């Protein structure tokens, strides 16, 4: 198992921001991961890093990176697909498409892992009402504390119903579990149709999404569309640092300005709070989607 000391976490997030990790662990298999998760106190986990805003002025004692875990993908004779949490979403989608299945091509542009997608119940958007949970049969987890599914250190299998999936939400937000793998059932789909859907997704992203600067995609899972259009037009923030995109609603960009104080965690957090206050002023609900490490 690889261990790095005094590692900058900014290299492990799509927002390119983060403090120093005193000890960063890269388990190679499930056994090493379970051992680390149970032994290290106050440990945090990083997967694809696509939905993380990390304090850049703080030191973190122990962080476990899931990117070098064995990426297991399998399909049973009766059509169930099993994927380890460390499998990249693009790899899962390519795998099911090659086996005549589909249904989550709208996630092809997401730079995340299966575990993170399950944690967030990643989907296409509220208007489309489709998420990765639509295809989940069960999720294998490590209990990080005593739960009704098992005691601390036990591996349990949660049914789809057990996972309490909601819009951008799941039971895993309680931080009582570490996702290890999941079993899926995907509908049949022709190679032509899945290829068409992947292309449509990538074309849409090129047209609509502001990916020229580091970002973590949508900032809020619940926000008023009209107010977010206003935020987009105003491009709140510092264009030579952290600011909201003028192209894509609900996107925060990190331009990593030349001055060290620009592009900071504090400025990103203040912008998020400013948008929350704007919603509060108009009595509209507002809930961040991004996971914040303070």
N, C-alpha and C positions, 0 to 999 in steps of 0.2 A: 504493500500500500504506500502510495506517495504522500508525503507530508511536506507542506511548504510553511515557512515561518515569515512573519511580517509581510504578508502578501496584500497588495492593494486590491480591494474588492471592486474597484471601478472597471477592472478588466473582465468582470464576470456578469455585468449587467448591460442590457441594451441601452440604458440611459447613460452609461459611462460615468457613473458617480458612485462613490463609496469610500469608506474609511479603510483602516488597516486591520487585517485579521492576524492575530498573534500565531494561531495554529490553524492551518487549513488542510483538511483531510480529504483524500480522494480514494474511497473504498473501491475495490475492484469487483466485489461480488456481494450477494445478499448477506452472507454471514458476517463479513467485515462491517457492512453497513449497520446491521443490528447490534453488533458488539459496540461500535462507536456511539450509536444513538443512546445506548443504555449506560455507557461508562462516562461520557463527557457531560459535565454540568453546563446548563445554560447554552447548549449548542443550538445553532441555527442551520438551516439547509438552503442550498442554492441549486436550482436545476438549470433551466434555460436562461434565467435572469431577465425575462421579458416583462415582468410586472413588479419590479422592485425599485423602491426609492430608498437608498441607504445613506445614513448620516456620514458625511465625508470628513467630519472632525472627531469621530469617535473610533476607539479601538475595540474590536470584538475578540473575545477569548478563543472561542472554538466555532468554526464553520465547516460543515460537511458539504462538499461539492459532489453532486450526483452524476456528473457528466462522463466519468470514466467507468461507471458501473457496466457490467455485462448487459448488453442490450438484447434481451430475449424476445423473439417473436415466433409464435407458433399458431398453427391452425389445426383443429382436431378433425376427425373423420366426419363428425356431425356439424361442422361449420362454425364452431366457436373459435374466436381469435383471442389469444392470450398475449398481452404485451407487458413487459416490465416498465416500471415508472420512468426509467431513464431513456426510453426510446423516444427519439425525436418525432414530432407529429408528422413531418414530411415522410419519414421512413415508414411509419404506420400506414399512412394513406397510400403510398406507393405499393406497399405489401398487399393491402386488401384489394387495391385496384387490379394488381397482377393476378389475384386469385378470384376475379370476377365479382367483387363486392365493392360497395361504396357507401356514401352517405354523409361524410364529413369533409368533403373537398373544400368547403368554405374555410377550413382551418389550415389550408395548405400554406398560407402566407405567414402563419404565426410562428415565430422563432422560439418555440417552447417545447417542453417535454410532456409526455403522456401524464405523468404525475401532477404537474402543474395545471394541465388542462382539466383534469378531474377535480382537483382542489378548487379551481375557480368555476367549474362547470362551464367551460368555454363554449361559446356559441356564435351564431351569426349576427345576433342582435335581437332586441326585444320584439321588434316588428315582425320578424320572421319566425319566432317561436320554435327554434330548433337548436339543440345543444348536444354536446358529446354524451350527456346522460341518457339521451334517447336510445343509445345503443349499448349501454352498460348492463351487464348481467350481474356481476359481482366485483368487489374490490378487495384485494388482499392487503392487509394492513399490519403494522407493528403497533401494539398498544404502548404508548409512551407513559401512560398512567393507568391506574385501575379503572376499568369501564365495565359496563354490563356485557360487553362482548368478550372480555378477557382481562386478566390481570396485567400489570406492568411487565413488559418483556415478552408477552405472549403474542403469537401471530394468529390473527383471526380473519375470517372471510365475511365481509358485509354484503348483504344483498343490495340491490338498487334502492329498495325501499328504506333500508337501514341508513343509507347515505344522506337522506333528507335533502335531495337536490332541489334548489330553487334558482331563481335568476342570479347568476354569478355568485352562487352560494352553495354550501354543502356542510355536512357535519364536520368536515375536516378543518373548518375554520376555528373549531374549538381547540386545535393544537393538541388533541389527545391521541392522535394517530399519525403514523408515518406511512404514506402510501407506498406499497412495494410493487404491486402489479394489478392488472385488471383483466377481466374476461368480458368480451364483447360479442354481440350478434349483429352483423351488418346485413343489409338487404343486397340481393343480387343486383349487379350493374354491369353493363357491357363496357369493354375497354374504350370504345368510342365515346360513350357518354361520360365516363369518368375523366377522360382526357379533356373533353370539352369543358367540364366543370372546373378542372384545375386551371385551364387557360383563362376561363372567364374570371376566376378569382384573381389571378395574377394581373390580368388586364385592368380589372377594377381597382386593384391596389395601386398600380402605376398611375392611374388617372386621379384617384381620390385621396390617396394617403401621402402625407408629407414625410418621406423617409430619407431625405437628404441629410438630416441631423439626427443624432441619437435621441431615442424616444422609447416609451414603453406602451405605445398604443393609447387606448382610451384611459383617461384619468379617472372618470366617474362612471360607475355602473348605473347610477340614477341621477339624472339632471334634466333640467328643462331645455328643450331644443332651442327655443327662441332666445333664452338667456345665453346658451352656449354659442349661438350664432353671433350674438353681441360680443362675447368674449373673443371669438375668432376675429371679428372685424377690428376690435381694439388691439389685438395682439399683445395682451397684458404681459408685462415683464421687460426684460432687457434683451434686445436683439443680438447683443454680443455676449449673451449669457443664457439664462433660463427664460423662456417666454412661450406663450401659447401660439400655436401655429396659425398663420393667416390663410392656410389652405384647407386644413382638416379640423372639423369641429372636435372639441374634447381631447386635443392632443397637446401635450407639453413637450417642448424641444429643449435640448441642451446644446447650445452652440459652443460651449467650452471657450469662453472669451479669453483674451490675452491676459487680462488682469486676474490675479489669483482669487480675488474675492467674488468674481463673476462665475456664474454656473454653479453656485453653491447649494448645498442641501437646504440651508436656511431660507434662501430666496425661493427655491422650489416649494417649500412648505408654506411660505407666506402667500405665494400665488394660489395654491390650493385653498388655503383658508380664505383668501379674498373672494374666490368664486363661491365658496360655501356661504360667506356672509351676504353676497349678492342674492343668492337664492333665498336666504333667510329674510332679507329685506322685502322680497316679493312673495314670501310665504310659499315657496316651492321646495319640494324635497330635493336633497342633494346628498349623495353617498359616494365616497371615493372607492374606486375599484383597486387602485394600486396598493400594494402591501408596503407599509412604511416601517423601516428599521430606525428607530430613534436612538 
